[in-house]
């Protein structure tokens, strides 16, 4: 299989990791479980999460450790398989683990980044939208926006808290995820979309 095929496999795995982390964040933010979009994400990711649910339940009722474990295992196995197929041989276990953690962190940050952009656009175009997607975006970003709004009150009609959130996401992505990606070595090349 050529480089294009390996790139396609990595992209598909990363998209599935994206869905798994979306499921994790939806549960952590206590978003509406019966929302059609939430239901779709759960149905798509349930086959991967089910094996871990028997022994990894939610922590504090909010943080779904089974979903995190499923994402970690899927990404670690994909890193091993792709590196083997590319001819790099077996990567060190620590590098694979660090690469998998970096991929999960990268997916979570990207979800928040895109959700914040969607929230900003929705606040301009349809501030009181009742579409399931709009409601889900608002429920997803509220846990990170509420503490920022307490610290940074709006200036008239302008809310500066999304700017602070974008800066925080960029810093975490650059410092934490960047450091993990570099520490993973060759496995770090498979992190992110």
ZISUL-V501607 format. One record per residue. RES is the residue in one small letter. PHI is phi in radians with two decimals (none if undefined). Layout:
RES_PHI, RES_PHI
This chain:
x_none, x_-1.41, x_-1.08, x_-1.13, x_-1.14, x_-1.17, x_-1.12, x_-1.12, x_-1.07, x_-1.09, x_-1.13, x_-1.12, x_-1.11, x_-1.13, x_-1.14, x_-1.19, x_-1.07, x_-1.01, x_-1.14, x_-1.09, x_-1.23, x_-1.11, x_-1.05, x_-1.04, x_-1.22, x_-1.10, x_-1.25, x_-1.12, x_-1.51, x_0.96, x_-1.21, x_-1.06, x_-1.15, x_-1.56, x_-1.10, x_-1.00, x_-1.23, x_-1.05, x_-1.08, x_-1.12, x_-1.08, x_-1.12, x_-1.14, x_-1.22, x_-1.65, x_-1.02, x_-1.03, x_-1.41, x_-1.47, x_-0.89, x_-1.07, x_-1.64, x_-1.22, x_-1.14, x_-2.11, x_-2.14, x_-1.58, x_-1.18, x_-1.68, x_1.00, x_1.31, x_-2.05, x_-1.68, x_-1.45, x_-1.19, x_-1.11, x_-1.18, x_-1.09, x_-1.12, x_-1.08, x_-1.09, x_-1.08, x_-1.14, x_-1.07, x_-1.19, x_-1.10, x_-1.12, x_-1.15, x_-1.08, x_-1.07, x_-1.14, x_-1.14, x_-1.15, x_-1.12, x_-1.18, x_-1.41, x_1.61, x_-1.51, x_1.39, x_-1.39, x_-1.34, x_-1.02, x_-1.03, x_-1.10, x_-1.13, x_-1.12, x_-1.11, x_-1.13, x_-1.09, x_-1.17, x_-1.11, x_-1.09, x_-1.14, x_-1.13, x_-1.10, x_-1.08, x_-1.13, x_-1.09, x_-1.14, x_-1.15, x_-1.07, x_-1.13, x_-1.04, x_-1.20, x_-1.16, x_-1.14, x_-1.07, x_-1.09, x_-1.09, x_-1.12, x_-1.11, x_-1.10, x_-1.16, x_-1.47, x_-1.45, x_-2.43, x_-1.11, x_-2.01, x_-1.16, x_-2.01, x_-1.17, x_-0.96, x_-1.17, x_-1.15, x_-1.09, x_-1.16, x_-1.07, x_-1.11, x_-1.17, x_-1.23, x_-1.55, x_-1.02, x_-1.08, x_-1.63, x_-1.46, x_-1.02, x_-1.13, x_-1.19, x_-1.18, x_-1.21, x_-1.43, x_-2.03, x_-1.22, x_-1.13, x_-1.69, x_1.19, x_-1.64, x_-1.83, x_-1.80, x_-1.54, x_-1.09, x_-1.09, x_-1.13, x_-1.12, x_-1.10, x_-1.10, x_-1.12, x_-1.11, x_-1.07, x_-1.11, x_-1.14, x_-1.11, x_-1.12, x_-1.22, x_-1.48, x_-1.31, x_-1.16, x_-1.08, x_-1.13, x_-1.11, x_-1.10, x_-1.16, x_-1.17, x_-1.33, x_1.18, x_-1.14, x_-1.19, x_-1.16, x_-1.18, x_-1.71, x_-1.52, x_1.50, x_-1.40
